Amino acid sequence: MANATATQLQQLYIAYFARPGEPVGLDYWVNAGTSTKAFAASMWAQQEFQDVYGELSVKDQVNQLYINLFNREGDESGLEYWAGEISSGNMELASIANDLIYAANHAKGSEEDLACLNNRTFSAIAYTQLRRELDKGISIWPPIDWITTFKNQTKLNEVAKDWMKGICESIVIPTEELFILSDNSP
């Protein structure tokens, strides 16, 4: 299998976590030369996904991927199709996001989904790039205070999820204000 590009991985971050990839994580996976299938399986198995969506039925998990990727619920026939393919063993739930992305890129009638996915992807790329620039010069590794570092990472992920929710009709470029955390941040 071919190595995944940063853009492909960004789409899978959106699919499984409803947020852009953080620079360190994205760089790790790109440099590791992972495939989209292996990456999707890893993201599906992550606590971040399982804690939020793991108890959902197969159909509801597929629907959540539709929401995360295309900012809409899946249509009933599409959800039935994908859930049926997974249940019959023809496809894997752990990598179904790759199939949804492929369908958006190639199926007739998917132009709106593709436009939304592209806008979400390019917005996520801009988010990750700005975060990378803001992190330069202030990151100390290993961190002096792991608890604060983890809490801030979690807050930034929640802020990113909130920011991504409304993106579909056009690309949204983040500003530095998005990264200012307070005690009141999510």
ZICORBEL-V427294 format. One record per residue. NEAR is the number of other C-alpha atoms within 12 Angstrom. Layout:
NEAR ; NEAR
//
This chain:
10 ; 14 ; 19 ; 27 ; 23 ; 34 ; 29 ; 34 ; 44 ; 45 ; 44 ; 47 ; 44 ; 48 ; 45 ; 44 ; 41 ; 39 ; 39 ; 46 ; 43 ; 35 ; 32 ; 22 ; 21 ; 32 ; 22 ; 18 ; 30 ; 25 ; 17 ; 18 ; 20 ; 24 ; 24 ; 35 ; 27 ; 27 ; 38 ; 36 ; 26 ; 25 ; 36 ; 34 ; 21 ; 19 ; 15 ; 20 ; 29 ; 20 ; 14 ; 18 ; 27 ; 23 ; 13 ; 17 ; 18 ; 27 ; 30 ; 25 ; 35 ; 43 ; 34 ; 32 ; 42 ; 37 ; 33 ; 40 ; 48 ; 40 ; 29 ; 22 ; 21 ; 27 ; 18 ; 16 ; 13 ; 21 ; 27 ; 21 ; 23 ; 34 ; 26 ; 21 ; 20 ; 24 ; 18 ; 14 ; 13 ; 15 ; 22 ; 26 ; 36 ; 31 ; 31 ; 42 ; 44 ; 38 ; 32 ; 37 ; 36 ; 22 ; 24 ; 25 ; 20 ; 14 ; 15 ; 12 ; 12 ; 20 ; 17 ; 22 ; 32 ; 29 ; 24 ; 34 ; 43 ; 31 ; 29 ; 43 ; 40 ; 31 ; 35 ; 45 ; 35 ; 28 ; 36 ; 38 ; 27 ; 24 ; 33 ; 23 ; 19 ; 21 ; 19 ; 14 ; 10 ; 12 ; 17 ; 12 ; 13 ; 8 ; 13 ; 11 ; 13 ; 13 ; 11 ; 14 ; 18 ; 14 ; 18 ; 23 ; 25 ; 20 ; 23 ; 30 ; 33 ; 26 ; 27 ; 38 ; 29 ; 20 ; 29 ; 42 ; 27 ; 24 ; 34 ; 28 ; 22 ; 19 ; 23 ; 23 ; 24 ; 26 ; 19 ; 18 ; 16 ; 25 ; 26 ; 18 ; 21 ; 14 ; 10 ; 10 ; 19 ; 19
//
